[in-house]
Amino acid sequence: MLVGVATAVSDHGDPEDTELLALDAATGRERWRVAPGVLPRAVAVAGDRVYTDGRDGRVAALDFQ
């Protein structure tokens, strides 16, 4: 799975306008799309969770079991 920011992020963007997108690495098909509630700086996948740190210092942990 490849995970990244689905919309352009600016320093003055709105977290509600930002989505994380996951693509199947083999087929390129979209697996899921979700608004994390923060403006992402970096995205990390660990186990069954996706973590992203926000530009405002908050962290979002998304569970996809």
N, C-alpha and C positions, 0 to 999 in steps of 0.2 A: 504494500500500500504506500502511496506517495501522498503526503499531507502538506498543504500550503495555504496561503491566503488567497481567497478567490476574488477579492475586489481590491482595487488600488487603495493603498493606505497613505494618508498624508498626516503630517504632524498635527493638523487641526481637524482631522476626520471625526466622525461620530462612530462609537463602537457599535451602535445598532445597524450601521450600514456596512459592516465588515463581516465576512463569513470565512470560515475555514472549510476547505474542500479536500476530500480524500478520493484519490483515483486508484483503481486496481492496477498494480504495477504490470501485470501480464496483459491485460486487455485495454487499459486506458479508460475504462468505463467509470463513471462517477459512482462511488460507494455511498457517500453521504456528504451533506453540506449543512453547517450549523453556525449560528451566530454565537461567538464565545462570550460576548459581553465586555470584551476589552479590545483595545487596538493592539494587535499582536506585533511583537518585535521578533520573537523566535518561537519555533514550534518544535516540540520533542515528543516522540512516541516511546513509552516505556510500559511494557506488559500490555494490558488491555486499556490503557489510558493515553490520552493526548493532553499535553500540557502546553500552555502558551503564557508567556509573560507579557503584560501590557505596558504600554508606554507611560502609564500613570503609576506603575509600581505594583499593580494588582496581578494576580496569577489566576488563570482559569484551568481547571482540571476536568476533562470530559471523559466520561466512562461509557464505553461502547460494548458492554458484554451482551 
